[in-house]
């Protein structure tokens, strides 16, 4: 403990309550565990998780380290924190940021680079900023998806709740049709047309051999045309663990959970299902919440009558509160959209009033701040039944049970987090589905459950 205290003081940092103890545990056991397997560090907003981990890295001498982030905006914040802790940071940007060929190939640049970088003059001259960078750093900061080009003893996964969110990538029926039209192999076109358009199942089955066949065709088209393709979008769709059809779109979903590293977050539900080594700092300030158990969006129960009941509930809230922020899956949102003041707008006005309806797992589900008086999570945001079952089976193979429940709770907490970013934010949280009752114990780490308002 003495070394940790001395390190904080030497760096000119005044430790907040709990930081010294947390840094000591991280330095003496957690970081070592994270070099071999997943370890988890959970602490509430405002605790100072980043300097705590950086001090632990210094004290334990677990350097250099890789620090994974979801966005490059966060990367610059981590870089500043490293400098405060007298550590040399290096931000490793993705191809979209540094490759001069990105404007030509757009998102196809990744596969073009893997297959044809020998054609690139920058790569041949060893001046490509993606592959050749300053290796004399203490902390390499990179996006989750960037290739690991320089192995380090430990990897920190910041905002790790994002790793538990089912990443979705969706294409319209028109996009899939256009991608098939780009193919030069008629047999492959016929096979995929049957898989996507001539099936009664909402779950699309694409086997490993068919994925490989599609990849070879995609590369042939990309390298021969030397410009962006629609076929690349289809390949990125089928790369996902499972594909399903819902509301006129084909969606792929997957969860990419690292096998080792320190996962850092303010909220990580059922953490002991994810890792054996868990350091969790309790939340001192909890949000007021209640469960509206007269509602549900369960697939076999969300009929017209239940949709009308949900709309009536939201309208009653609207009479009592100025700003009601509602999150729902696209399937549910379309059934209640008629009462929304704003539904999935291009941007959210700072002075908005009324009922703001947004999609869970949508573009507003993470990384934005929205002031609200009430946050309603309308329905437990599970994936559809077919993908849900596949998700559970896939995650069981890496030793994680109840994956669909973990991702549902994680999505719920991230939706609530859009309106609770600062200590001053104190909206009422309404979990509008009786299924949330099953998880009241887990959710009570973050919420103080109360009686609902009189409407």
C-alpha positions in Angstrom: 0.0 0.0 0.0 2.9 2.3 0.8 4.3 2.2 -2.7 0.9 3.1 -4.2 0.4 6.1 -1.9 3.9 7.3 -2.7 3.3 6.9 -6.4 0.1 9.0 -6.3 2.0 11.7 -4.3 5.1 11.6 -6.6 2.9 12.2 -9.6 1.2 15.1 -7.9 -2.2 13.3 -7.8 -4.5 13.6 -4.8 -6.1 10.2 -4.6 -9.9 10.1 -4.2 -11.6 7.8 -1.7 -11.0 4.2 -2.6 -8.4 4.8 -5.3 -5.4 3.8 -3.3 -7.0 0.5 -2.2 -8.2 -0.2 -5.7 -4.8 0.5 -7.3 -3.1 -1.7 -4.7 -5.4 -4.7 -5.5 -4.9 -4.1 -9.3 -1.1 -3.9 -8.9 -0.7 -6.9 -6.7 -3.1 -9.4 -8.3 -5.6 -8.2 -10.9 -3.1 -7.1 -13.6 -1.2 -10.3 -13.3 -4.4 -12.3 -13.7 -5.3 -10.1 -16.7 -2.1 -11.3 -18.6 -3.6 -14.8 -18.6 -7.4 -14.4 -18.5 -10.2 -11.9 -18.3 -10.3 -9.8 -15.1 -12.9 -7.1 -14.3 -12.6 -3.7 -12.6 -16.0 -1.9 -12.0 -16.3 1.5 -10.3 -19.0 4.2 -10.5 -18.7 7.3 -12.6 -16.4 9.9 -11.0 -14.3 7.3 -9.2 -11.2 8.0 -11.3 -10.8 4.6 -12.9 -8.2 5.7 -15.5 -5.6 7.2 -13.1 -6.2 4.2 -10.7 -5.3 1.7 -13.5 -2.4 3.8 -14.7 -0.8 4.1 -11.2 -1.3 0.3 -10.8 0.5 -0.3 -14.1 3.4 1.9 -12.9 3.7 0.3 -9.5 3.4 -3.3 -10.9 5.7 -2.4 -13.8 3.3 -4.1 -16.2 4.5 -2.0 -19.1 4.2 -1.5 -22.0 0.4 -1.9 -22.1 -2.2 -1.7 -24.8 -5.3 0.4 -23.9 -8.3 -0.4 -26.0 -11.0 2.2 -26.5 -14.4 2.4 -28.3 -13.8 5.8 -29.8 -10.8 8.0 -30.7 -12.4 10.8 -28.6 -11.7 8.7 -25.6 -8.2 7.9 -26.9 -7.2 11.5 -26.5 -8.5 11.6 -23.0 -6.5 8.5 -22.1 -3.4 10.0 -23.7 -3.7 13.1 -21.5 -4.1 10.9 -18.4 -1.0 9.0 -19.4 1.0 12.2 -19.6 -0.2 13.2 -16.1 1.1 9.9 -14.9 4.4 10.3 -16.6 3.8 7.6 -19.1 4.5 7.9 -22.8 1.3 7.4 -24.9 1.0 6.5 -28.5 -2.4 6.6 -30.2 -2.6 4.0 -33.0 -5.2 5.2 -35.5 -7.2 3.0 -37.8 -7.0 2.8 -41.6 -10.0 5.1 -41.9 -8.0 7.8 -40.1 -4.5 7.4 -41.6 -4.6 5.6 -44.9 -4.6 7.9 -48.0 -6.4 5.1 -50.0 -9.4 5.2 -47.7 -11.1 7.8 -49.9 -10.8 5.5 -52.9 -12.0 2.2 -51.2 -14.0 3.5 -48.2 -14.8 0.5 -45.9 -13.4 -2.0 -48.4 -9.9 -0.6 -47.5 -9.5 -3.2 -44.8 -9.8 -6.2 -47.1 -7.9 -4.5 -49.9 -5.0 -3.8 -47.5 -4.9 -7.4 -46.2 -4.9 -8.8 -49.8 -3.0 -6.2 -51.8 -0.8 -4.0 -49.5 2.2 -5.2 -51.5 0.9 -2.8 -54.2 1.0 0.1 -51.8 4.0 2.4 -52.1 3.8 3.6 -48.5 3.8 0.0 -47.2 6.7 -0.9 -49.5 8.7 2.1 -48.3 7.8 1.3 -44.6 6.2 4.7 -44.2 2.6 3.5 -43.8 1.4 5.1 -40.5 -0.9 2.1 -39.9 1.9 -0.5 -39.8 4.9 1.6 -38.9 4.7 3.7 -35.7 6.7 4.8 -32.7 7.3 1.6 -30.6 9.1 3.5 -27.8 5.9 4.1 -25.8 4.5 2.9 -22.4 0.9 2.8 -23.4 -0.4 2.0 -26.9 -4.0 3.4 -27.3 -6.0 1.8 -30.0 -9.6 1.2 -31.1 -11.2 -2.2 -30.1 -11.2 -3.3 -33.7 -7.6 -2.3 -34.7 -5.2 -5.1 -35.3 -2.8 -5.9 -32.5 0.5 -5.2 -34.3 2.7 -5.1 -31.2 2.1 -7.6 -28.4 2.2 -6.2 -24.8 2.0 -8.0 -21.4 -1.5 -6.7 -20.7 -4.4 -5.1 -22.5 -6.9 -2.7 -20.8 -10.4 -2.7 -22.3 -11.9 0.6 -21.4 -15.7 1.1 -21.3 -15.9 -2.7 -21.4 -19.7 -2.7 -21.3 -19.5 -2.1 -25.0 -17.9 -5.6 -25.4 -21.1 -7.1 -24.0 -23.4 -5.3 -26.4 -24.4 -7.4 -29.3 -22.8 -5.6 -32.3 -25.4 -5.4 -35.1 -24.8 -4.6 -38.7 -27.9 -4.3 -40.9 -28.6 -4.2 -44.6 -31.8 -3.4 -46.5 -33.3 -6.0 -48.9 -32.2 -3.6 -51.7 -28.6 -3.6 -50.5 -28.5 -7.4 -50.5 -30.1 -7.5 -54.0 -27.5 -5.0 -55.3 -24.6 -7.0 -53.7 -25.8 -10.2 -55.4 -25.9 -8.3 -58.7 -22.2 -7.4 -58.4 -21.2 -11.1 -58.3 -19.6 -12.6 -61.3 -20.1 -16.2 -60.1 -23.7 -17.3 -61.0 -23.6 -20.4 -58.8 -22.7 -18.3 -55.7 -25.4 -15.7 -56.6 -28.0 -18.4 -56.9 -27.0 -20.1 -53.6 -27.1 -16.8 -51.6 -30.3 -15.7 -53.2 -31.9 -18.9 -52.0 -30.4 -18.4 -48.5 -31.7 -14.8 -48.1 -34.9 -14.6 -50.2 -36.3 -18.1 -50.5 -36.6 -19.2 -46.9 -39.5 -19.0 -44.5 -37.2 -18.8 -41.5 -36.3 -15.4 -39.9 -32.9 -16.8 -39.1 -30.5 -16.9 -42.1 -28.0 -19.8 -42.1 -24.7 -19.2 -43.8 -22.1 -21.9 -43.3 -18.3 -21.6 -43.1 -17.8 -22.9 -46.6 -20.3 -20.5 -48.1 -18.7 -17.6 -46.2 -15.3 -18.6 -47.7 -16.8 -18.8 -51.2 -18.3 -15.3 -50.8 -15.0 -13.9 -49.5 -13.1 -15.2 -52.5 -15.7 -13.7 -54.8 -15.6 -10.4 -52.9 -11.9 -10.1 -53.2 -12.0 -10.9 -56.9 -14.5 -8.2 -57.6 -12.8 -5.6 -55.3 -9.3 -6.1 -56.8 -10.6 -6.2 -60.4 -12.8 -3.1 -60.1 -10.4 -1.1 -57.8 -13.2 0.8 -56.2 -15.8 0.4 -53.4 -18.3 -2.4 -53.7 -21.7 -3.2 -52.4 -20.5 -6.8 -52.1 -18.3 -5.8 -49.3 -21.3 -4.8 -47.3 -22.8 -8.3 -47.8 -19.5 -9.9 -46.7 -19.4 -7.8 -43.6 -22.9 -8.9 -42.8 -22.3 -12.6 -43.1 -19.1 -12.4 -41.0 -21.3 -12.0 -37.9 -22.1 -15.0 -35.7 -25.8 -15.1 -36.6 -28.0 -13.3 -39.1 -31.7 -12.7 -38.9 -34.5 -10.9 -40.8 -36.6 -8.3 -38.9 -38.7 -5.3 -40.0 -37.5 -5.5 -43.6 -33.8 -5.7 -42.8 -31.2 -8.4 -42.7 -29.2 -8.0 -39.5 -26.0 -9.7 -38.3 -25.1 -9.8 -34.7 -22.1 -10.9 -32.7 -20.3 -10.5 -29.4 -16.5 -10.3 -29.4 -15.3 -10.8 -25.9 -11.5 -10.9 -25.4 -10.0 -14.0 -23.8 -7.7 -12.0 -21.6 -7.2 -8.5 -20.4 -8.5 -6.1 -17.7 -12.1 -5.1 -18.5 -12.9 -1.6 -17.0 -16.4 -0.2 -16.7 -18.9 1.6 -14.5 -21.5 -1.0 -15.2 -20.9 -4.7 -16.0 -23.8 -6.9 -15.1 -23.2 -10.5 -13.8 -19.4 -9.8 -13.8 -18.6 -13.1 -12.1 -20.1 -14.9 -15.1 -17.5 -13.1 -17.3 -14.3 -13.4 -15.2 -13.1 -15.1 -12.0 -11.1 -12.1 -10.8 -13.5 -9.2 -10.2 -12.9 -5.9 -8.3 -16.2 -4.1 -7.9 -16.5 -0.7 -6.1 -20.1 -0.2 -4.9 -22.2 2.7 -6.2 -22.9 5.1 -3.4 -25.4 7.1 -5.4 -28.2 5.0 -6.9 -30.9 6.1 -9.3 -34.6 6.0 -8.4 -36.4 3.3 -10.4 -39.5 1.2 -10.5 -40.6 -1.8 -12.6 -43.9 -1.4 -14.6 -44.9 -5.0 -14.3 -48.2 -4.5 -16.1 -46.3 -4.2 -19.4 -44.1 -6.6 -21.5 -42.7 -6.7 -25.0 -42.2 -10.5 -25.0 -42.6 -11.8 -28.5 -45.6 -14.0 -27.9 -47.3 -11.4 -25.6 -46.8 -8.0 -27.3 -50.0 -7.9 -29.4 -52.1 -4.9 -30.4 -53.7 -4.8 -26.9 -50.3 -4.6 -25.2 -49.1 -2.0 -27.6 -52.1 0.2 -26.8 -51.5 -0.3 -23.1 -47.9 0.8 -23.5 -49.0 3.9 -25.5 -51.6 4.8 -22.8 -48.9 4.5 -20.1 -46.5 6.8 -22.0 -49.3 9.4 -22.6 -50.0 9.4 -18.8 -46.3 10.1 -18.2 -46.4 12.9 -20.7 -49.1 14.7 -18.7 -47.0 14.6 -15.5 -43.4 15.1 -16.9 -41.9 17.4 -19.5 -39.2 15.2 -21.0 -39.8 11.4 -21.3 -37.0 9.6 -23.0 -38.1 6.1 -24.2 -35.9 3.3 -25.5 -37.4 0.4 -27.4 -36.3 -2.2 -29.9 -37.2 -1.3 -33.5 -40.0 -4.0 -33.5 -41.6 -2.3 -30.4 -40.9 1.3 -31.4 -42.8 1.0 -34.6 -45.9 -0.1 -32.7 -45.9 2.9 -30.3 -44.3 5.6 -32.6 -47.7 7.4 -33.1 -47.5 9.0 -29.7 -43.9 10.2 -29.9 -43.0 13.8 -30.2 -39.6 12.9 -31.7 -38.8 9.4 -33.2 -35.2 8.6 -34.0 -34.4 12.2 -35.1 -31.1 13.1 -36.9 -30.1 14.9 -33.7 -31.7 15.6 -30.4 -32.4 19.3 -29.7 -31.0 20.6 -26.4 -34.4 22.1 -25.6 -36.6 19.1 -26.6 -39.9 18.4 -24.8 -42.4 15.6 -25.0 -41.8 11.9 -25.7 -38.5 11.2 -27.4 -38.5 7.6 -28.8 -35.1 6.0 -29.6 -34.0 2.5 -30.6 -32.1 0.4 -28.1 -28.8 -0.7 -29.7 -29.3 2.2 -32.1 -27.1 5.2 -32.8 -28.3 7.0 -29.6 -27.8 4.0 -27.4 -24.2 4.8 -26.5 -21.9 7.9 -26.3 -24.4 10.7 -26.2 -25.9 12.8 -23.4 -29.6 13.5 -23.3 -31.2 15.4 -20.4 -34.6 13.9 -19.4 -37.0 13.8 -16.5 -38.0 10.2 -17.0 -36.2 7.4 -18.8 -38.4 4.5 -19.9 -36.9 1.2 -21.1 -39.9 -0.1 -22.9 -39.4 -3.8 -22.8 -36.5 -6.0 -21.8 -34.2 -5.5 -24.8 -33.4 -9.1 -25.8 -32.4 -10.0 -29.3 -35.1 -11.9 -31.2 -35.6 -15.6 -30.0 -33.6 -17.3 -32.8 -30.4 -15.1 -32.4 -30.9 -15.2 -28.7 -30.5 -19.0 -28.6 -27.5 -18.8 -31.0 -25.9 -16.2 -28.8 -26.2 -18.4 -25.7 -24.7 -21.4 -27.5 -21.8 -19.4 -28.9 -20.9 -17.9 -25.5 -21.2 -21.2 -23.7 -18.3 -22.4 -25.8 -16.1 -19.9 -24.1 -17.4 -20.6 -20.7 -20.1 -17.9 -20.3 -23.6 -18.8 -19.3 -26.7 -16.7 -19.5 -25.2 -14.5 -22.3 -28.6 -13.3 -23.5 -29.5 -12.1 -20.0 -26.1 -10.4 -19.6 -26.4 -8.5 -22.9 -30.0 -7.5 -22.2 -29.1 -6.1 -18.8 -26.1 -4.4 -20.3 -28.2 -2.7 -23.0 -30.7 -1.6 -20.4 -28.0 0.1 -18.3 -26.4 1.8 -21.3 -29.8 3.2 -22.3 -30.3 4.6 -18.8 -26.8 6.0 -18.9 -27.7 8.4 -21.8 -29.5 10.6 -19.3 -27.4 10.0 -16.2 -24.0 11.2 -17.2 -23.4 13.7 -14.4 -24.1 13.8 -10.6 -26.8 16.4 -11.2 -28.8 14.1 -13.5 -31.6 12.4 -11.5 -34.3 11.2 -13.8 -36.9 8.6 -12.7 -36.0 5.2 -14.3 -39.0 3.1 -15.4 -38.2 -0.5 -16.5 -41.4 -1.3 -18.4 -41.5 -5.1 -18.5 -42.4 -7.6 -15.8 -39.4 -9.7 -16.8 -37.1 -7.1 -15.1 -38.4 -8.4 -11.8 -36.2 -11.5 -12.2 -33.1 -9.3 -12.2 -34.1 -6.9 -9.4 -31.2 -8.1 -7.3 -28.6 -7.5 -9.9 -30.0 -4.1 -10.9 -30.2 -3.0 -7.3 -26.4 -2.4 -7.5 -27.4 0.7 -9.6 -31.0 1.4 -8.8 -33.0 2.1 -5.7 -36.4 0.6 -6.4 -39.4 2.6 -5.3 -43.2 2.6 -5.8 -44.2 4.0 -9.2 -45.6 7.6 -9.6 -49.3 8.2 -9.4 -50.6 8.8 -12.9 
